[in-house]
Every structure is written in structure tokens, then in C-alpha cells.
Amino acid sequence: MGKLKLDLHDIFNKGTDIDRALNDIMAEAVDKRIQLVEIIPGKGSGQLKKKVIRFLQQPHIKKMYHRIDKDSDNFGRLFVRFKH
């Protein structure tokens, strides 16, 4: 099973970079038929995680993936699962 990982710790305060990084990893997952993308917004205030979830809920993005799982052990991590 293919997996990609995106750690947003380094760009947490750069909104356009975050959107670009999210767009890029979603496109890469589709292109390479990756089944799982792990996104790490980190714990912090929760604002970045909310931003990531809002991004993933946009209609043109939502149709790319199957579902989102929140990591029960790590609040600062999300898994985006794909069915190709």
C-alpha cells in the first residue's frame, strides 16, 4: 500500500504554502494511485487542523478521496484514504 506524508509544522503560518502543499500531495496521491496520505498539522491551537479539514471538504477536493480518519492516538494527525 502506498503512503504519502505531509508535515505542516514548517509552514504552519504560511496560508498559501499550506494550500499549495495540500493541493500538491492530493494530486500526487491521485496520479500515483496512493491509498493513504498522512497529514500532520500538529497539535497547537487546532486552527491548522481545522484549516486542513476545511480544505479537504471543498467539493473539488472531496471527490478525490474516499474518507478522512482522525488518529485516535495522536490529535495532531489525519489520514486521508483513497479508493482508486
PDB file of N, CA, C and O in Angstrom:
ATOM      1  N   MET A   1       0.838  -1.180   0.000  1.00  0.00           N
ATOM      2  CA  MET A   1       0.000   0.000   0.000  1.00  0.00           C
ATOM      3  C   MET A   1       0.882   1.242   0.000  1.00  0.00           C
ATOM      4  O   MET A   1       1.758   1.387   0.853  1.00  0.00           O
ATOM      5  N   GLY A   2       0.653   2.126  -0.945  1.00  0.00           N
ATOM      6  CA  GLY A   2       1.431   3.349  -0.999  1.00  0.00           C
ATOM      7  C   GLY A   2       0.959   4.355   0.032  1.00  0.00           C
ATOM      8  O   GLY A   2      -0.223   4.407   0.372  1.00  0.00           O
ATOM      9  N   LYS A   3       1.897   5.154   0.526  1.00  0.00           N
ATOM     10  CA  LYS A   3       1.565   6.156   1.532  1.00  0.00           C
ATOM     11  C   LYS A   3       2.406   7.409   1.302  1.00  0.00           C
ATOM     12  O   LYS A   3       3.596   7.327   0.999  1.00  0.00           O
ATOM     13  N   LEU A   4       1.775   8.554   1.449  1.00  0.00           N
ATOM     14  CA  LEU A   4       2.481   9.830   1.401  1.00  0.00           C
ATOM     15  C   LEU A   4       2.302  10.517   2.748  1.00  0.00           C
ATOM     16  O   LEU A   4       1.326  10.277   3.458  1.00  0.00           O
ATOM     17  N   LYS A   5       3.255  11.372   3.086  1.00  0.00           N
ATOM     18  CA  LYS A   5       3.206  12.067   4.368  1.00  0.00           C
ATOM     19  C   LYS A   5       3.473  13.552   4.149  1.00  0.00           C
ATOM     20  O   LYS A   5       4.402  13.928   3.435  1.00  0.00           O
ATOM     21  N   LEU A   6       2.647  14.388   4.772  1.00  0.00           N
ATOM     22  CA  LEU A   6       2.818  15.830   4.689  1.00  0.00           C
ATOM     23  C   LEU A   6       2.848  16.391   6.099  1.00  0.00           C
ATOM     24  O   LEU A   6       1.846  16.352   6.813  1.00  0.00           O
ATOM     25  N   ASP A   7       3.995  16.909   6.496  1.00  0.00           N
ATOM     26  CA  ASP A   7       4.151  17.515   7.821  1.00  0.00           C
ATOM     27  C   ASP A   7       4.092  19.032   7.648  1.00  0.00           C
ATOM     28  O   ASP A   7       4.945  19.625   6.989  1.00  0.00           O
ATOM     29  N   LEU A   8       3.087  19.642   8.241  1.00  0.00           N
ATOM     30  CA  LEU A   8       2.870  21.076   8.054  1.00  0.00           C
ATOM     31  C   LEU A   8       3.556  21.929   9.121  1.00  0.00           C
ATOM     32  O   LEU A   8       3.376  23.147   9.136  1.00  0.00           O
ATOM     33  N   HIS A   9       4.326  21.325  10.000  1.00  0.00           N
ATOM     34  CA  HIS A   9       4.969  22.085  11.074  1.00  0.00           C
ATOM     35  C   HIS A   9       5.801  23.260  10.542  1.00  0.00           C
ATOM     36  O   HIS A   9       5.789  24.344  11.126  1.00  0.00           O
ATOM     37  N   ASP A  10       6.515  23.047   9.448  1.00  0.00           N
ATOM     38  CA  ASP A  10       7.443  24.072   8.952  1.00  0.00           C
ATOM     39  C   ASP A  10       6.745  25.246   8.275  1.00  0.00           C
ATOM     40  O   ASP A  10       7.310  26.336   8.185  1.00  0.00           O
ATOM     41  N   ILE A  11       5.518  25.031   7.798  1.00  0.00           N
ATOM     42  CA  ILE A  11       4.842  26.097   7.042  1.00  0.00           C
ATOM     43  C   ILE A  11       3.524  26.504   7.696  1.00  0.00           C
ATOM     44  O   ILE A  11       2.650  27.070   7.039  1.00  0.00           O
ATOM     45  N   PHE A  12       3.383  26.216   8.986  1.00  0.00           N
ATOM     46  CA  PHE A  12       2.099  26.401   9.663  1.00  0.00           C
ATOM     47  C   PHE A  12       1.561  27.824   9.586  1.00  0.00           C
ATOM     48  O   PHE A  12       0.350  28.024   9.683  1.00  0.00           O
ATOM     49  N   ASN A  13       2.432  28.819   9.414  1.00  0.00           N
ATOM     50  CA  ASN A  13       1.960  30.200   9.405  1.00  0.00           C
ATOM     51  C   ASN A  13       1.934  30.808   8.013  1.00  0.00           C
ATOM     52  O   ASN A  13       1.817  32.026   7.877  1.00  0.00           O
ATOM     53  N   LYS A  14       2.038  29.997   6.988  1.00  0.00           N
ATOM     54  CA  LYS A  14       2.044  30.493   5.607  1.00  0.00           C
ATOM     55  C   LYS A  14       0.847  29.899   4.861  1.00  0.00           C
ATOM     56  O   LYS A  14       0.939  28.815   4.285  1.00  0.00           O
ATOM     57  N   GLY A  15      -0.268  30.616   4.878  1.00  0.00           N
ATOM     58  CA  GLY A  15      -1.521  30.095   4.332  1.00  0.00           C
ATOM     59  C   GLY A  15      -1.443  29.608   2.899  1.00  0.00           C
ATOM     60  O   GLY A  15      -1.947  28.529   2.586  1.00  0.00           O
ATOM     61  N   THR A  16      -0.810  30.394   2.010  1.00  0.00           N
ATOM     62  CA  THR A  16      -0.766  29.991   0.599  1.00  0.00           C
ATOM     63  C   THR A  16       0.125  28.761   0.428  1.00  0.00           C
ATOM     64  O   THR A  16      -0.159  27.906  -0.412  1.00  0.00           O
ATOM     65  N   ASP A  17       1.191  28.663   1.210  1.00  0.00           N
ATOM     66  CA  ASP A  17       2.062  27.483   1.135  1.00  0.00           C
ATOM     67  C   ASP A  17       1.321  26.229   1.588  1.00  0.00           C
ATOM     68  O   ASP A  17       1.500  25.152   1.019  1.00  0.00           O
ATOM     69  N   ILE A  18       0.487  26.378   2.619  1.00  0.00           N
ATOM     70  CA  ILE A  18      -0.278  25.236   3.122  1.00  0.00           C
ATOM     71  C   ILE A  18      -1.229  24.742   2.040  1.00  0.00           C
ATOM     72  O   ILE A  18      -1.295  23.544   1.768  1.00  0.00           O
ATOM     73  N   ASP A  19      -1.967  25.662   1.421  1.00  0.00           N
ATOM     74  CA  ASP A  19      -2.893  25.264   0.357  1.00  0.00           C
ATOM     75  C   ASP A  19      -2.153  24.597  -0.792  1.00  0.00           C
ATOM     76  O   ASP A  19      -2.617  23.597  -1.338  1.00  0.00           O
ATOM     77  N   ARG A  20      -1.003  25.151  -1.158  1.00  0.00           N
ATOM     78  CA  ARG A  20      -0.225  24.577  -2.254  1.00  0.00           C
ATOM     79  C   ARG A  20       0.260  23.178  -1.889  1.00  0.00           C
ATOM     80  O   ARG A  20       0.177  22.257  -2.701  1.00  0.00           O
ATOM     81  N   ALA A  21       0.764  23.020  -0.670  1.00  0.00           N
ATOM     82  CA  ALA A  21       1.264  21.712  -0.223  1.00  0.00           C
ATOM     83  C   ALA A  21       0.141  20.679  -0.202  1.00  0.00           C
ATOM     84  O   ALA A  21       0.337  19.532  -0.603  1.00  0.00           O
ATOM     85  N   LEU A  22      -1.036  21.094   0.268  1.00  0.00           N
ATOM     86  CA  LEU A  22      -2.185  20.176   0.303  1.00  0.00           C
ATOM     87  C   LEU A  22      -2.629  19.816  -1.109  1.00  0.00           C
ATOM     88  O   LEU A  22      -2.887  18.648  -1.403  1.00  0.00           O
ATOM     89  N   ASN A  23      -2.720  20.818  -1.986  1.00  0.00           N
ATOM     90  CA  ASN A  23      -3.091  20.546  -3.381  1.00  0.00           C
ATOM     91  C   ASN A  23      -2.102  19.591  -4.031  1.00  0.00           C
ATOM     92  O   ASN A  23      -2.493  18.647  -4.718  1.00  0.00           O
ATOM     93  N   ASP A  24      -0.812  19.847  -3.807  1.00  0.00           N
ATOM     94  CA  ASP A  24       0.236  19.023  -4.428  1.00  0.00           C
ATOM     95  C   ASP A  24       0.155  17.571  -3.963  1.00  0.00           C
ATOM     96  O   ASP A  24       0.242  16.653  -4.778  1.00  0.00           O
ATOM     97  N   ILE A  25      -0.011  17.360  -2.653  1.00  0.00           N
ATOM     98  CA  ILE A  25       0.007  15.983  -2.150  1.00  0.00           C
ATOM     99  C   ILE A  25      -1.256  15.231  -2.576  1.00  0.00           C
ATOM    100  O   ILE A  25      -1.205  14.026  -2.820  1.00  0.00           O
ATOM    101  N   MET A  26      -2.385  15.932  -2.665  1.00  0.00           N
ATOM    102  CA  MET A  26      -3.613  15.278  -3.129  1.00  0.00           C
ATOM    103  C   MET A  26      -3.468  14.873  -4.599  1.00  0.00           C
ATOM    104  O   MET A  26      -3.848  13.769  -4.987  1.00  0.00           O
ATOM    105  N   ALA A  27      -2.919  15.772  -5.406  1.00  0.00           N
ATOM    106  CA  ALA A  27      -2.721  15.465  -6.833  1.00  0.00           C
ATOM    107  C   ALA A  27      -1.741  14.311  -6.995  1.00  0.00           C
ATOM    108  O   ALA A  27      -1.945  13.429  -7.830  1.00  0.00           O
ATOM    109  N   GLU A  28      -0.676  14.316  -6.195  1.00  0.00           N
ATOM    110  CA  GLU A  28       0.313  13.239  -6.275  1.00  0.00           C
ATOM    111  C   GLU A  28      -0.312  11.896  -5.890  1.00  0.00           C
ATOM    112  O   GLU A  28      -0.033  10.873  -6.515  1.00  0.00           O
ATOM    113  N   ALA A  29      -1.155  11.909  -4.862  1.00  0.00           N
ATOM    114  CA  ALA A  29      -1.819  10.670  -4.434  1.00  0.00           C
ATOM    115  C   ALA A  29      -2.698  10.111  -5.552  1.00  0.00           C
ATOM    116  O   ALA A  29      -2.718   8.904  -5.791  1.00  0.00           O
ATOM    117  N   VAL A  30      -3.420  10.996  -6.232  1.00  0.00           N
ATOM    118  CA  VAL A  30      -4.275  10.563  -7.331  1.00  0.00           C
ATOM    119  C   VAL A  30      -3.427  10.055  -8.492  1.00  0.00           C
ATOM    120  O   VAL A  30      -3.690   8.982  -9.034  1.00  0.00           O
ATOM    121  N   ASP A  31      -2.401  10.832  -8.874  1.00  0.00           N
ATOM    122  CA  ASP A  31      -1.546  10.462 -10.005  1.00  0.00           C
ATOM    123  C   ASP A  31      -0.857   9.119  -9.793  1.00  0.00           C
ATOM    124  O   ASP A  31      -0.779   8.301 -10.710  1.00  0.00           O
ATOM    125  N   LYS A  32      -0.363   8.901  -8.589  1.00  0.00           N
ATOM    126  CA  LYS A  32       0.415   7.684  -8.301  1.00  0.00           C
ATOM    127  C   LYS A  32      -0.431   6.572  -7.696  1.00  0.00           C
ATOM    128  O   LYS A  32       0.081   5.518  -7.319  1.00  0.00           O
ATOM    129  N   ARG A  33      -1.749   6.827  -7.609  1.00  0.00           N
ATOM    130  CA  ARG A  33      -2.674   5.839  -7.060  1.00  0.00           C
ATOM    131  C   ARG A  33      -2.264   5.407  -5.639  1.00  0.00           C
ATOM    132  O   ARG A  33      -2.304   4.228  -5.288  1.00  0.00           O
ATOM    133  N   ILE A  34      -1.876   6.393  -4.854  1.00  0.00           N
ATOM    134  CA  ILE A  34      -1.520   6.167  -3.455  1.00  0.00           C
ATOM    135  C   ILE A  34      -2.815   5.960  -2.671  1.00  0.00           C
ATOM    136  O   ILE A  34      -3.817   6.622  -2.941  1.00  0.00           O
ATOM    137  N   GLN A  35      -2.798   5.055  -1.712  1.00  0.00           N
ATOM    138  CA  GLN A  35      -4.017   4.759  -0.966  1.00  0.00           C
ATOM    139  C   GLN A  35      -4.168   5.569   0.311  1.00  0.00           C
ATOM    140  O   GLN A  35      -5.278   5.723   0.821  1.00  0.00           O
ATOM    141  N   LEU A  36      -3.061   6.090   0.833  1.00  0.00           N
ATOM    142  CA  LEU A  36      -3.127   6.768   2.127  1.00  0.00           C
ATOM    143  C   LEU A  36      -2.211   7.984   2.143  1.00  0.00           C
ATOM    144  O   LEU A  36      -1.041   7.905   1.767  1.00  0.00           O
ATOM    145  N   VAL A  37      -2.761   9.107   2.583  1.00  0.00           N
ATOM    146  CA  VAL A  37      -1.962  10.306   2.813  1.00  0.00           C
ATOM    147  C   VAL A  37      -2.087  10.651   4.291  1.00  0.00           C
ATOM    148  O   VAL A  37      -3.189  10.803   4.818  1.00  0.00           O
ATOM    149  N   GLU A  38      -0.945  10.773   4.945  1.00  0.00           N
ATOM    150  CA  GLU A  38      -0.911  11.182   6.343  1.00  0.00           C
ATOM    151  C   GLU A  38      -0.580  12.670   6.374  1.00  0.00           C
ATOM    152  O   GLU A  38       0.442  13.095   5.835  1.00  0.00           O
ATOM    153  N   ILE A  39      -1.442  13.457   7.002  1.00  0.00           N
ATOM    154  CA  ILE A  39      -1.221  14.897   7.112  1.00  0.00           C
ATOM    155  C   ILE A  39      -1.030  15.226   8.586  1.00  0.00           C
ATOM    156  O   ILE A  39      -1.841  14.846   9.430  1.00  0.00           O
ATOM    157  N   ILE A  40       0.049  15.934   8.882  1.00  0.00           N
ATOM    158  CA  ILE A  40       0.375  16.266  10.265  1.00  0.00           C
ATOM    159  C   ILE A  40       0.307  17.780  10.446  1.00  0.00           C
ATOM    160  O   ILE A  40       1.280  18.490  10.191  1.00  0.00           O
ATOM    161  N   PRO A  41      -0.865  18.270  10.892  1.00  0.00           N
ATOM    162  CA  PRO A  41      -0.949  19.698  11.183  1.00  0.00           C
ATOM    163  C   PRO A  41      -0.347  20.019  12.550  1.00  0.00           C
ATOM    164  O   PRO A  41      -0.109  21.187  12.860  1.00  0.00           O
ATOM    165  N   GLY A  42      -0.104  19.018  13.352  1.00  0.00           N
ATOM    166  CA  GLY A  42       0.415  19.238  14.696  1.00  0.00           C
ATOM    167  C   GLY A  42      -0.730  19.555  15.659  1.00  0.00           C
ATOM    168  O   GLY A  42      -1.876  19.732  15.245  1.00  0.00           O
ATOM    169  N   LYS A  43      -0.409  19.620  16.911  1.00  0.00           N
ATOM    170  CA  LYS A  43      -1.446  19.830  17.920  1.00  0.00           C
ATOM    171  C   LYS A  43      -1.781  21.313  18.053  1.00  0.00           C
ATOM    172  O   LYS A  43      -2.885  21.719  17.689  1.00  0.00           O
ATOM    173  N   GLY A  44      -0.884  22.111  18.551  1.00  0.00           N
ATOM    174  CA  GLY A  44      -1.082  23.565  18.637  1.00  0.00           C
ATOM    175  C   GLY A  44      -2.464  23.969  19.116  1.00  0.00           C
ATOM    176  O   GLY A  44      -3.035  23.345  20.010  1.00  0.00           O
ATOM    177  N   SER A  45      -2.996  25.025  18.505  1.00  0.00           N
ATOM    178  CA  SER A  45      -4.308  25.556  18.906  1.00  0.00           C
ATOM    179  C   SER A  45      -5.451  24.816  18.227  1.00  0.00           C
ATOM    180  O   SER A  45      -6.613  24.994  18.593  1.00  0.00           O
ATOM    181  N   GLY A  46      -5.130  23.995  17.248  1.00  0.00           N
ATOM    182  CA  GLY A  46      -6.168  23.299  16.490  1.00  0.00           C
ATOM    183  C   GLY A  46      -6.602  24.057  15.248  1.00  0.00           C
ATOM    184  O   GLY A  46      -7.369  23.534  14.438  1.00  0.00           O
ATOM    185  N   GLN A  47      -6.118  25.289  15.088  1.00  0.00           N
ATOM    186  CA  GLN A  47      -6.528  26.097  13.935  1.00  0.00           C
ATOM    187  C   GLN A  47      -6.037  25.501  12.618  1.00  0.00           C
ATOM    188  O   GLN A  47      -6.766  25.492  11.627  1.00  0.00           O
ATOM    189  N   LEU A  48      -4.817  25.011  12.611  1.00  0.00           N
ATOM    190  CA  LEU A  48      -4.267  24.445  11.374  1.00  0.00           C
ATOM    191  C   LEU A  48      -5.023  23.178  10.985  1.00  0.00           C
ATOM    192  O   LEU A  48      -5.304  22.955   9.808  1.00  0.00           O
ATOM    193  N   LYS A  49      -5.350  22.352  11.974  1.00  0.00           N
ATOM    194  CA  LYS A  49      -6.121  21.136  11.689  1.00  0.00           C
ATOM    195  C   LYS A  49      -7.480  21.507  11.100  1.00  0.00           C
ATOM    196  O   LYS A  49      -7.948  20.868  10.157  1.00  0.00           O
ATOM    197  N   LYS A  50      -8.116  22.545  11.660  1.00  0.00           N
ATOM    198  CA  LYS A  50      -9.406  22.996  11.116  1.00  0.00           C
ATOM    199  C   LYS A  50      -9.243  23.476   9.684  1.00  0.00           C
ATOM    200  O   LYS A  50     -10.094  23.207   8.836  1.00  0.00           O
ATOM    201  N   LYS A  51      -8.157  24.184   9.408  1.00  0.00           N
ATOM    202  CA  LYS A  51      -7.889  24.668   8.047  1.00  0.00           C
ATOM    203  C   LYS A  51      -7.727  23.491   7.079  1.00  0.00           C
ATOM    204  O   LYS A  51      -8.253  23.517   5.966  1.00  0.00           O
ATOM    205  N   VAL A  52      -6.997  22.465   7.513  1.00  0.00           N
ATOM    206  CA  VAL A  52      -6.799  21.276   6.678  1.00  0.00           C
ATOM    207  C   VAL A  52      -8.136  20.595   6.399  1.00  0.00           C
ATOM    208  O   VAL A  52      -8.413  20.209   5.263  1.00  0.00           O
ATOM    209  N   ILE A  53      -8.957  20.447   7.425  1.00  0.00           N
ATOM    210  CA  ILE A  53     -10.263  19.795   7.240  1.00  0.00           C
ATOM    211  C   ILE A  53     -11.153  20.625   6.310  1.00  0.00           C
ATOM    212  O   ILE A  53     -11.851  20.074   5.458  1.00  0.00           O
ATOM    213  N   ARG A  54     -11.124  21.956   6.477  1.00  0.00           N
ATOM    214  CA  ARG A  54     -11.896  22.819   5.554  1.00  0.00           C
ATOM    215  C   ARG A  54     -11.416  22.642   4.119  1.00  0.00           C
ATOM    216  O   ARG A  54     -12.224  22.564   3.194  1.00  0.00           O
ATOM    217  N   PHE A  55     -10.101  22.579   3.937  1.00  0.00           N
ATOM    218  CA  PHE A  55      -9.534  22.354   2.611  1.00  0.00           C
ATOM    219  C   PHE A  55     -10.061  21.030   2.027  1.00  0.00           C
ATOM    220  O   PHE A  55     -10.497  20.974   0.878  1.00  0.00           O
ATOM    221  N   LEU A  56     -10.009  19.979   2.841  1.00  0.00           N
ATOM    222  CA  LEU A  56     -10.412  18.650   2.372  1.00  0.00           C
ATOM    223  C   LEU A  56     -11.904  18.563   2.079  1.00  0.00           C
ATOM    224  O   LEU A  56     -12.336  17.696   1.319  1.00  0.00           O
ATOM    225  N   GLN A  57     -12.690  19.446   2.670  1.00  0.00           N
ATOM    226  CA  GLN A  57     -14.141  19.394   2.474  1.00  0.00           C
ATOM    227  C   GLN A  57     -14.613  20.205   1.267  1.00  0.00           C
ATOM    228  O   GLN A  57     -15.806  20.214   0.964  1.00  0.00           O
ATOM    229  N   GLN A  58     -13.703  20.881   0.577  1.00  0.00           N
ATOM    230  CA  GLN A  58     -14.098  21.582  -0.651  1.00  0.00           C
ATOM    231  C   GLN A  58     -14.563  20.538  -1.673  1.00  0.00           C
ATOM    232  O   GLN A  58     -13.927  19.494  -1.818  1.00  0.00           O
ATOM    233  N   PRO A  59     -15.665  20.811  -2.381  1.00  0.00           N
ATOM    234  CA  PRO A  59     -16.221  19.795  -3.293  1.00  0.00           C
ATOM    235  C   PRO A  59     -15.231  19.228  -4.301  1.00  0.00           C
ATOM    236  O   PRO A  59     -15.222  18.019  -4.532  1.00  0.00           O
ATOM    237  N   HIS A  60     -14.389  20.078  -4.911  1.00  0.00           N
ATOM    238  CA  HIS A  60     -13.462  19.577  -5.937  1.00  0.00           C
ATOM    239  C   HIS A  60     -12.347  18.726  -5.334  1.00  0.00           C
ATOM    240  O   HIS A  60     -11.742  17.917  -6.038  1.00  0.00           O
ATOM    241  N   ILE A  61     -12.067  18.896  -4.044  1.00  0.00           N
ATOM    242  CA  ILE A  61     -11.071  18.070  -3.366  1.00  0.00           C
ATOM    243  C   ILE A  61     -11.730  16.789  -2.847  1.00  0.00           C
ATOM    244  O   ILE A  61     -11.174  15.696  -2.952  1.00  0.00           O
ATOM    245  N   LYS A  62     -12.922  16.955  -2.288  1.00  0.00           N
ATOM    246  CA  LYS A  62     -13.624  15.838  -1.649  1.00  0.00           C
ATOM    247  C   LYS A  62     -13.848  14.671  -2.625  1.00  0.00           C
ATOM    248  O   LYS A  62     -13.827  13.507  -2.226  1.00  0.00           O
ATOM    249  N   LYS A  63     -14.060  14.997  -3.897  1.00  0.00           N
ATOM    250  CA  LYS A  63     -14.315  13.921  -4.856  1.00  0.00           C
ATOM    251  C   LYS A  63     -13.045  13.108  -5.173  1.00  0.00           C
ATOM    252  O   LYS A  63     -13.124  12.064  -5.820  1.00  0.00           O
ATOM    253  N   MET A  64     -11.875  13.590  -4.716  1.00  0.00           N
ATOM    254  CA  MET A  64     -10.618  12.890  -4.995  1.00  0.00           C
ATOM    255  C   MET A  64     -10.377  11.710  -4.045  1.00  0.00           C
ATOM    256  O   MET A  64      -9.714  10.738  -4.407  1.00  0.00           O
ATOM    257  N   TYR A  65     -10.921  11.807  -2.831  1.00  0.00           N
ATOM    258  CA  TYR A  65     -10.592  10.796  -1.822  1.00  0.00           C
ATOM    259  C   TYR A  65     -11.838  10.086  -1.305  1.00  0.00           C
ATOM    260  O   TYR A  65     -12.965  10.490  -1.588  1.00  0.00           O
ATOM    261  N   HIS A  66     -11.609   9.024  -0.545  1.00  0.00           N
ATOM    262  CA  HIS A  66     -12.695   8.193  -0.032  1.00  0.00           C
ATOM    263  C   HIS A  66     -13.167   8.662   1.345  1.00  0.00           C
ATOM    264  O   HIS A  66     -14.361   8.881   1.547  1.00  0.00           O
ATOM    265  N   ARG A  67     -12.239   8.817   2.293  1.00  0.00           N
ATOM    266  CA  ARG A  67     -12.635   9.267   3.626  1.00  0.00           C
ATOM    267  C   ARG A  67     -11.441   9.815   4.403  1.00  0.00           C
ATOM    268  O   ARG A  67     -10.285   9.602   4.038  1.00  0.00           O
ATOM    269  N   ILE A  68     -11.757  10.527   5.486  1.00  0.00           N
ATOM    270  CA  ILE A  68     -10.732  11.051   6.389  1.00  0.00           C
ATOM    271  C   ILE A  68     -10.870  10.315   7.714  1.00  0.00           C
ATOM    272  O   ILE A  68     -11.973  10.155   8.236  1.00  0.00           O
ATOM    273  N   ASP A  69      -9.745   9.873   8.250  1.00  0.00           N
ATOM    274  CA  ASP A  69      -9.719   9.285   9.588  1.00  0.00           C
ATOM    275  C   ASP A  69      -8.872  10.166  10.482  1.00  0.00           C
ATOM    276  O   ASP A  69      -7.788  10.603  10.093  1.00  0.00           O
ATOM    277  N   LYS A  70      -9.370  10.425  11.682  1.00  0.00           N
ATOM    278  CA  LYS A  70      -8.561  11.123  12.676  1.00  0.00           C
ATOM    279  C   LYS A  70      -7.812  10.065  13.463  1.00  0.00           C
ATOM    280  O   LYS A  70      -8.369   9.015  13.782  1.00  0.00           O
ATOM    281  N   ASP A  71      -6.582  10.328  13.773  1.00  0.00           N
ATOM    282  CA  ASP A  71      -5.768   9.385  14.532  1.00  0.00           C
ATOM    283  C   ASP A  71      -6.223   9.423  15.989  1.00  0.00           C
ATOM    284  O   ASP A  71      -6.139  10.463  16.643  1.00  0.00           O
ATOM    285  N   SER A  72      -6.701   8.300  16.491  1.00  0.00           N
ATOM    286  CA  SER A  72      -7.214   8.263  17.864  1.00  0.00           C
ATOM    287  C   SER A  72      -6.094   8.415  18.891  1.00  0.00           C
ATOM    288  O   SER A  72      -6.346   8.821  20.026  1.00  0.00           O
ATOM    289  N   ASP A  73      -4.865   8.095  18.504  1.00  0.00           N
ATOM    290  CA  ASP A  73      -3.730   8.189  19.426  1.00  0.00           C
ATOM    291  C   ASP A  73      -3.009   9.525  19.346  1.00  0.00           C
ATOM    292  O   ASP A  73      -2.293   9.900  20.274  1.00  0.00           O
ATOM    293  N   ASN A  74      -3.193  10.249  18.240  1.00  0.00           N
ATOM    294  CA  ASN A  74      -2.443  11.477  18.034  1.00  0.00           C
ATOM    295  C   ASN A  74      -3.374  12.532  17.439  1.00  0.00           C
ATOM    296  O   ASN A  74      -3.699  12.489  16.253  1.00  0.00           O
ATOM    297  N   PHE A  75      -3.795  13.474  18.273  1.00  0.00           N
ATOM    298  CA  PHE A  75      -4.713  14.532  17.866  1.00  0.00           C
ATOM    299  C   PHE A  75      -4.164  15.330  16.680  1.00  0.00           C
ATOM    300  O   PHE A  75      -4.939  15.853  15.880  1.00  0.00           O
ATOM    301  N   GLY A  76      -2.843  15.427  16.558  1.00  0.00           N
ATOM    302  CA  GLY A  76      -2.221  16.254  15.531  1.00  0.00           C
ATOM    303  C   GLY A  76      -1.987  15.559  14.209  1.00  0.00           C
ATOM    304  O   GLY A  76      -1.097  15.947  13.451  1.00  0.00           O
ATOM    305  N   ARG A  77      -2.778  14.530  13.919  1.00  0.00           N
ATOM    306  CA  ARG A  77      -2.541  13.781  12.676  1.00  0.00           C
ATOM    307  C   ARG A  77      -3.867  13.346  12.061  1.00  0.00           C
ATOM    308  O   ARG A  77      -4.793  12.942  12.765  1.00  0.00           O
ATOM    309  N   LEU A  78      -3.938  13.438  10.731  1.00  0.00           N
ATOM    310  CA  LEU A  78      -5.104  12.995   9.965  1.00  0.00           C
ATOM    311  C   LEU A  78      -4.648  12.020   8.887  1.00  0.00           C
ATOM    312  O   LEU A  78      -3.537  12.123   8.367  1.00  0.00           O
ATOM    313  N   PHE A  79      -5.514  11.080   8.562  1.00  0.00           N
ATOM    314  CA  PHE A  79      -5.257  10.167   7.448  1.00  0.00           C
ATOM    315  C   PHE A  79      -6.333  10.378   6.392  1.00  0.00           C
ATOM    316  O   PHE A  79      -7.527  10.364   6.692  1.00  0.00           O
ATOM    317  N   VAL A  80      -5.895  10.574   5.153  1.00  0.00           N
ATOM    318  CA  VAL A  80      -6.831  10.693   4.032  1.00  0.00           C
ATOM    319  C   VAL A  80      -6.702   9.404   3.230  1.00  0.00           C
ATOM    320  O   VAL A  80      -5.627   9.066   2.734  1.00  0.00           O
ATOM    321  N   ARG A  81      -7.818   8.694   3.113  1.00  0.00           N
ATOM    322  CA  ARG A  81      -7.798   7.398   2.434  1.00  0.00           C
ATOM    323  C   ARG A  81      -8.433   7.522   1.043  1.00  0.00           C
ATOM    324  O   ARG A  81      -9.457   8.180   0.859  1.00  0.00           O
ATOM    325  N   PHE A  82      -7.798   6.878   0.090  1.00  0.00           N
ATOM    326  CA  PHE A  82      -8.222   6.928  -1.307  1.00  0.00           C
ATOM    327  C   PHE A  82      -8.666   5.550  -1.767  1.00  0.00           C
ATOM    328  O   PHE A  82      -8.152   4.529  -1.310  1.00  0.00           O
ATOM    329  N   LYS A  83      -9.637   5.540  -2.685  1.00  0.00           N
ATOM    330  CA  LYS A  83     -10.014   4.318  -3.412  1.00  0.00           C
ATOM    331  C   LYS A  83      -9.825   4.632  -4.870  1.00  0.00           C
ATOM    332  O   LYS A  83     -10.500   5.508  -5.410  1.00  0.00           O
ATOM    333  N   HIS A  84      -8.916   3.932  -5.519  1.00  0.00           N
ATOM    334  CA  HIS A  84      -8.660   4.239  -6.936  1.00  0.00           C
ATOM    335  C   HIS A  84      -9.314   3.201  -7.824  1.00  0.00           C
ATOM    336  O   HIS A  84      -9.213   3.284  -9.048  1.00  0.00           O
TER     337      HIS A  84
END
